[in-house]
Every structure is written in structure tokens, then in C-alpha cells.
């Protein structure tokens, strides 16, 4: 396993552990909120807001892991028609455009989070910077995962589901006309 693969694997594990903890916390909060509301008849006012913020964090941080494996949403019908070398060029150009977008996301999202330090959430009473901090954090994580993925693909390493030299089964079936 190369240094790039090890770095990508460590980053993925460091990303997944907080996601699993946040997912478990969200389930516990929703169950507790439901129990208090419908069994005890005394709803907890903060559970809906906490679950919402956790879901946003899980979705945006989880998107970085999807990028790591090449599983983000994309339309491939035209790219699949290209020869292998040109497909690589298109993928690198798309990755560069995504990095530009992620840079803007980090910059503007970071500014929004800083501005929201003075605001508090209605039910939890936490600074709104806490839920908004996921915007620049997820953008940075997505960018890091993307750079590692492109570097791995450029060096011929397997980097996930959609690799340049190892197309997924759907691609093989499509080319075979099935």
C-alpha cells in the first residue's frame, strides 16, 4: 500500500468515526424526542433542532467520503463515449472545477460561520456558527479527498468505484450492450 493509499485510508477512517457517532446520536435524539412527546406527553423542545443539525453535518461530511470513492452524483453518458485518455483529461478538468467550487464554498461558508457567532439557535441556544461550520469543514474535506483521489488515479492506484482503468460493472454492461 502506497503512502497515498495509506493517507486516503486514514483520512477516510478519521471522517467515518465522527459520522457514525453523529448518526447514533441522531437516532438516540429522535427516539428520545418521540418517547417524551408520545409516551410521557411532555415534548423535549430541542430534539428536532438537534436532529436537523446532525443530519446536515452527516450529509455534508459524508459527501466527502463519497468523493473519495468516486460515488458522487454525475452524468456519465457523454464521458463514457470518450476514449480512455480523453476520459482522464475530462475527469481531471472536472476535478479542477470542483476544487474551485469547493474553494468558494470554504471561503464563503467560513465567512457565514464567523458572522453567525453572534446568533444563537432557537431551541439549543448554541451559536449558529456551530451548525454553519460544517460548510467550510465539509468543503475542505471534500477537496482533500478529491486531491488524494486524483493523485491516486494519476499514479495508477485503485481509488474507488469509478476508476479510470477499472470501470464499474454498469460501465462494462453498458459497453457490452446489456
NORWO-V582925 format. One record per helix or strand of 2 or more residues. SS is the DSSP state (alpha for helix, beta for strand). FROM is the first residue (numbers start at 0). TO is the last residue. If there is no record, write none. Layout:
BEGIN
SS/FROM/TO + SS/FROM/TO
END
This chain:
BEGIN
alpha/2/38 + alpha/46/68 + alpha/78/80 + alpha/83/117 + alpha/128/153 + alpha/168/175
END
